[in-house]
Amino acid sequence: MHTSVTGRRFVAVLCSAVFCLAILLPIAAGFLHIAPAGHLAEATGSPFPAFSWDVASAKAVGKALTDGWLDRNFPFRETLIRWHNYWSSSMFGTLSPNSPVLVGKDGWLFLARDHTIKVLEEDRRGAPLTEAELERLVRDFTERQAWLARHGIKYLLVVAPNKDSIYPEFLPASHPKGSGPSRLDQVMEYMARHTTLNVVDPRPALLAAKKHTRVFYATDSHWNADGAFLCYQLIIERLSKDFPALTPMDASQFFSEEYAFLGGDLAYMAGLADLVMENKRVLIPKVPMSARGMSTGREKPGYYQPAQASAVEGKNLPRAVFFHDSYFWDMLPFLGEHFSRAVYVWVRPGEHGRSVFDKDLILEEKPDVVVEQIAERFFLHMPADDAKPAQEKAK
């Protein structure tokens, strides 16, 4: 009897000690700075405000605490979330319902949410868009085309598809599927009937190409080098109708190499980038490229970074301005070969309307063509009626 009581007391003390250690460890780690660095792609809020003995400082500290600063910043939080995500995705094929990343089949990851945009809602293909909604979706692009035409400049619109539009077979079996035309199908058909917009829709070419080669990464939201090169070829082929001197390069002009690397942006969002490996593909030119890169030094609100540029000397080639998002980077080295000068502006997606269309830059650069590349999820994001960027309202 005495041995049994002693054993229960020992277990109780041990459990209490483990509990106290678990409670005190994050506090001690915060003071001793022994917690490992985090790798989560998330906003953790502002640094905790410095405290001083005045009312303003006390209010700042109080606001940080009531806004959940401790919930987002306690030591070992990133490590615990990473472990949870790794084991949850590996063993059960799922992540938290609040995660912007969806785990698909065979280790494929998909972007489920981008800020307020529910990316995978499109795959369910609910109620079709109305004529009024279709008109609103394409209105800004038709206005941009008309403005450029008045200045003697060609316009090309390129819509980069979501990964789930090309690889829906890797979505989890539990993900609700829809039937009928997608919203992007509807918009493309509407533009063909009601506008003269020059549009590149890479989906048919990518769907055909994926039968014999991978065109998107499994752990990234973007296409790989093969998918990007295919879209580059489509862009130059379309532009060659207005600029006959343009001819796309062939894949035979490059060495195709593959090497093991960290997981892509979706793995990074889930804190798994250094736990999940994926081979990366690169296309290395057999003959050195002619275009030389440079910075323009131009930066404005709505730019992610200062505008970049490239130039090819000694050739009679057109000039271009590209407004683009992150899908564009793998295409840029190829596209630069076809323009005497090209300027590349990585623009932020419009939260309530379309992204920046810098008319001042266009007037300064005097390009022969403006190319706007936009991801499907942002292209289909319904703009508000009064959400046009201020610089466009003024002109």
N, C-alpha and C positions, 0 to 999 in steps of 0.2 A: 504493500500500500504506500509506504513511504517513498519507495523508488518510483512509483507511478506519479506521485505528486511532484517529486523533484524533476522528473522528465518533462511534465507539463509546464512547470515553471521555467525550465531551461528553454523550451520551445517558445514560450511567451516572451521571455527576455530577448531571445535571438530575433524573433519577428519584430519586436519593438525596436531593437538596435538597427535592424535593416531598414525599417520604416524611417527612423530618425536620420539614418545616413542618406537615404534617398531624398529626404526633405532638405537636409543641410548641404548636400553636395553641390547643387546649383548655386547656393548662396556663397559657399566657400570658393567655388570655381570663379564666381564673379569677382571676388576680392583678390584671389591669387592668380587669375588669368591663366587657368590651366585647361579651359575648355578648348577643344579643337576648333579650327576655323570652319565656318559653315560654307556650304556649296549650293544653297537653295536660291533659285531665281525668283525672288519674291521681294516685295517692298516691306521692309521691316520698320518703316517709319523714321522719323528724325532721331538723331542721337539724343540721349537723355539730357535735358537741360542742366547746365551747371547751376548749383544751388548757392545762393547767397542770402543774407539775412535782410531781405526786403520783400515788399508785397508783390512786386512784379515777378520775382523769382519764385516765390511760393505759388503764385497762380500758374506759372509755366510748368512747375513740377506737378501740381495737382491735375492740370489738364493732361499731361503726358500719362499719368497713372490712370485717370478715368477713361482715357482713350485706348487703354489696353496695351501700353508700352511693355509691361512685364510679360503679358501673354505672348508677345512676338519676339522678345529679346532675352528670355532666361537662358542661362548657359546649358549646353548640351541639347537645346531644342532642335537645332539643325541635324545633329547626329541621330537623335531619336526618330525624327521624321524620315531621314534617309533610310535607316534600318527598317522602319515600318513600311515605307514604299517599296524597298527592295524585296522584302519577304512577301509582302502582299501581292506585288506584281508577279513575282517568280512562282509562288505557290498557288495563288488563287486567281491570278490574271485580272486583278482589279486594283484600283486606287481609291482614295477617298472620293465620295460624291462631289465634294467641293473642289477637287483638283481640276485644273484646266487641261489635264492630260487624260486621255482614255486609253486603256490597255486593250489592244486587239489580239488577234490570233498570231501564233508563232513569234511572239515578242514584238510585234509591230505596235507603235505608239501613234496616236492621233491627237491633233489639237481639238479639244472639245469646246473651249471658250477662249476668246481673245477680248479681254476687258468686258464690254457689255454685249459683244457679239457671240451668240450661241452658234458656233461654226457647224456643228453636226446636226443642227435642226434641219438644215437643207436636205440632208440625206433622207429625212422622213417624208419629204415632199407632200406637205399638207395642202391647204387651199391654194389654188393657182393665183398668181398676181392679177390684179385688175388692170384694165387699160390705163386708168389714171396712175396706178403705181408704176407701171411700165414706163409711162411718159416721164414721171418724176425721176426714175432711175437713169434714164439716158439724157435728160435735159441738159445737164451741165456739160456733158461731152459734146453734144450737138452745138451748144453755144461756143465752146472752145474751138471746135472745128470752124465755125463761121467766122470767129474773130481772126483766126490764123489765115483763113482764105482771103480776108480783106487785106492782109499784109503779104499776100503771095506766098504763104508757107503751107506745106503739106502737113497732114496730121495722121498719125497711126495710133490706134488704141490696141493694147495687148493685154489680155486677161489671163493671168497665171492661175491654173486650177488648184483647188484644195487637193490635198493628197487623197482624201476619201472619195473624191470624184474620179480618181484614176485607179485606186485600189480598194474599192468597197468590199471586196471579198475578204479582206483582212480585218474588217470591223468585227467586234465580238458578236457572237450569235444572239446575245441578249439585246443588242441594239435594235430598236424598231426600224424596220425597213419600209420604204414607201414605194409607190408605183406611179407610172406616168412620167411626163417630162419634168425635168428639174427647173428650178427658177432660172438658172443660167441658160438652159435651153429656151425658155420663154423669152428672155431678154434678147438673146441672139436672133431669134426668129422675128421679134418685134423690130429690132434695128434693121434687119434685112428688108422688112416691109415698109417701114415708115421713115427711114433715115438714109443718108448717103455716107454714113460713118464707115471708115476703112478700119476693119477690126480683124485681129489675128486671134483665133480661138485654137489653142494648141491641143485641145482634148482628143480629137480624132487621131492626130499623129502620135500622141503619147500612148493612147490605148492600143494602137497598132504596134508601136515599138516595144511595149512591155511584154509582148508575146515572146520576144527573143532576148531582151535585156532589161535590167532593172533601171527605172527612170526616176524613182524617188528613194530616199533613204527610209529605213525602217524606224529609226529613232529620231528623225528630224522631220520638221514640217515642210521642208523644201525639197525640190527635185535635186538629183545628183548631177554630175558633170554631163552624163549622157542626155538626161532630160533637158538641161540648160542648152546644150549644143544643138539639140533638135529644135528648140524654140528659136534660138539664134538664127538657124537656117531659114525658118519660116518667116522671120522678120525681114531678113535681107531679100528673100525671094519676093515678098510682097512689095518692098520698097523698090525693087528693080523694075517694077512696072512704070514708076515715075522717074527712076534714075537707072537707065540701062547699063551704066558702067559697073553697077554693083552685082557681084556674083558671090554667093556664099562659099566658104571653104568646105572641103570634104573631110570626113573623119579620117580618111587615109593619110591626111597631112599631119596627123598627130600620133604620138605614142600614147597608148592607153595604159595607165599604171594604177595599181590598187595597193593600199597599205592599211594596216590596222591602226585605228585611232579611237579616241574617246567617243562616247555616244553623242548624238546631235542635240539640238535645242530642246526637244521634248524631254529627252533624258535629263538634261540640265534643269528644266523646270521642275522635275520631280526629284531633283537632288541625286540622280543616278548616273551622271555623266562619266564619273570615274569608276563606276561599278559595271557599266554596260559598254562593251566594245562594239564597234562597227567599222567595217572596211570602208575607206574613202576612195573615191575614184578621181583621178586627175588626167587631163589631156595635155600632153607636153608637145609643143610644136617641133616638128622635125627641122624646120628652118626658122631662125629667129624672127619674131614679130617686128613689124615696122613702127607701130604706134608707140609713142612715148607719153607717159602720164605726167600730170602736173596738177597743182592746186590752184584754184581760181582766187582763193581768199574770200570768196563771197559767202556770206551766211546771213540768214534771215529767220524770223519766227516761222515755224513750220518746216524748217530743215532739220534733219537729224544731225548733220555735220556740214562743214563747209563744202560747197560744190566742187567736184573734181572735174578734170578735163583730160583729154588726150589729143594728140596731133600726129598726123602723118605728113611728112614733108615731101615735096616734089611730085605730088600726084594730083591730078584734077579730079578731086572727089567732093561730094556735097558736105555741107556743114549740118550739124544736128544738135538738138537739145533733148535730153532724156529726163523725164520725171519718173521715178521708180520707187519700188520698195525692196525688201530684202531678197526677193526672188531673183533680182537682177544681177547680183554680184558674180555669179558663175558665168553669166553671158557677156559681161563687160569686156574681158580680154579679147573675145572674138569680134565683137561689134566695133571696137575701136579701130580695127584695121580698115574699115570701109568709109572713114570720114576724115577730111582734111583737118577738121577740128570738131570735137564733140564735147559737150558739157553734160555732166551727170549729177542730178540733184536727187538725193535720197530724202523723200518727203514723208512727213508724219501723216498717218491716215487721219482724215477728218473725223472728229468725235461726233459731230452733229451734221456735217455736210461733207463735201468733197475735200480732198487734200489740196495743198497749195499749188496753184498754177501761176508761176511767177512771170507775169507779162513784162515787167521791167527787164528781167533777165533776157527774155526772148527778143525784145526790141534792141537790147545792147548787142546780143550775139548775132542777130540777123541770120538765123539758120535757114536752111532750105526745107528742113522737116523737123517737126516735134513729135517725139514718140512718148506716149504715156503708158507705162506698164503698171498694172494694179492687180493685186491678188483677188481671187474670186470672192473671198469673204468680205473684203472692203468694197469691191465693185457692187455687190448685192446689198450693201448696207444702205437702207433707205435714208436719203438726205431730208432734212427738214426744209420746208418751203423758204424760210428766211435765213438759212444757215450758210449762205454763200460767203466765202472768205472776203474780208473787207476790201482787199486790193482789187478783187474782181467786181465788187459792187460799184466801185468808184470809176470803172472804165467801161 
